Amino acid sequence: MINSPIIADTGVIVGLIYEKDQWHEWAFEQSKHIVPPFFTCETVITEVCFLLQNIKDGEQSILGMIADGFLQIDFRLSMEAASVKSLIKKI
């Protein structure tokens, strides 16, 4: 069981929610071995909602994952701007 911070991107979240997605089985199987929450950001949530807008309960599922604490959004650029600026400067 993995008990460290895991970042969830659009593909993983769509795969978890949408049973017909090509990555559904893989994402579902992997999620059994990871202790939530998965960390993500607003941009990923927006993209998932867009991709699942025509899937029955797709948008409700993603919002439910946030409400249940399965997904967590902790990054706020306004709070982290100085750190991000410093990281970009190093590139």
C-alpha positions as CSV (number, residue, x, y, z in Angstrom):
1,M,0.0,0.0,0.0
2,I,1.5,3.4,-1.0
3,N,1.0,6.0,1.6
4,S,2.7,9.0,0.1
5,P,1.4,12.1,-1.8
6,I,0.2,11.0,-5.2
7,I,-0.6,13.6,-8.0
8,A,-3.6,12.7,-10.1
9,D,-3.7,14.1,-13.6
10,T,-6.7,14.3,-16.0
11,G,-6.2,10.8,-17.6
12,V,-6.1,9.0,-14.3
13,I,-9.2,10.7,-13.0
14,V,-11.1,10.1,-16.2
15,G,-10.0,6.5,-16.1
16,L,-11.3,6.1,-12.6
17,I,-14.7,7.6,-13.3
18,Y,-15.5,6.5,-16.9
19,E,-15.8,2.7,-17.2
20,K,-15.4,2.8,-21.0
21,D,-12.2,4.7,-20.9
22,Q,-9.2,2.7,-22.2
23,W,-7.3,3.2,-18.9
24,H,-10.3,2.5,-16.6
25,E,-9.1,-1.0,-15.5
26,W,-5.5,0.1,-15.0
27,A,-6.5,3.3,-13.0
28,F,-9.0,1.4,-10.9
29,E,-6.5,-1.4,-10.1
30,Q,-3.8,1.1,-9.2
31,S,-6.1,3.1,-6.9
32,K,-6.5,-0.1,-4.8
33,H,-2.9,0.2,-3.8
34,I,-2.7,3.9,-2.9
35,V,-4.0,5.6,0.2
36,P,-6.0,8.7,-0.7
37,P,-6.1,11.6,-1.0
38,F,-4.8,12.1,-4.5
39,F,-3.6,15.7,-5.1
40,T,-4.7,17.6,-8.1
41,C,-5.4,21.2,-9.2
42,E,-8.3,23.2,-10.5
43,T,-7.1,23.0,-14.1
44,V,-7.3,19.2,-14.1
45,I,-10.8,19.3,-12.5
46,T,-11.9,21.7,-15.3
47,E,-10.5,19.4,-18.0
48,V,-12.1,16.3,-16.4
49,C,-15.5,18.1,-16.2
50,F,-15.2,19.0,-19.9
51,L,-14.2,15.5,-21.0
52,L,-17.0,13.9,-18.9
53,Q,-19.7,16.5,-19.6
54,N,-21.7,14.0,-21.8
55,I,-21.1,11.0,-19.6
56,K,-24.0,10.2,-17.2
57,D,-23.1,11.6,-13.7
58,G,-19.5,12.4,-15.0
59,E,-19.3,15.9,-13.5
60,Q,-21.1,14.8,-10.4
61,S,-18.6,12.0,-9.9
62,I,-15.6,14.3,-10.0
63,L,-17.2,16.8,-7.6
64,G,-18.2,13.9,-5.3
65,M,-14.5,12.7,-5.3
66,I,-13.5,16.2,-4.1
67,A,-16.3,16.4,-1.5
68,D,-15.5,13.0,-0.2
69,G,-11.8,13.9,0.2
70,F,-10.6,11.3,-2.4
71,L,-9.2,14.2,-4.4
72,Q,-7.6,17.2,-2.7
73,I,-6.7,20.6,-4.2
74,D,-4.0,22.2,-2.1
75,F,-2.2,24.3,-4.6
76,R,-3.0,28.0,-4.9
77,L,-0.8,30.0,-7.2
78,S,-1.6,33.2,-5.3
79,M,-0.1,31.6,-2.2
80,E,2.8,30.0,-4.0
81,A,3.8,32.7,-6.5
82,A,7.1,33.5,-4.9
83,S,8.2,29.8,-4.9
84,V,7.0,29.2,-8.4
85,K,8.8,32.4,-9.6
86,S,12.0,31.1,-7.9
87,L,11.7,27.7,-9.6
88,I,11.1,29.2,-13.0
89,K,14.1,31.4,-12.6
90,K,16.3,28.3,-12.0
91,I,15.2,26.8,-15.3
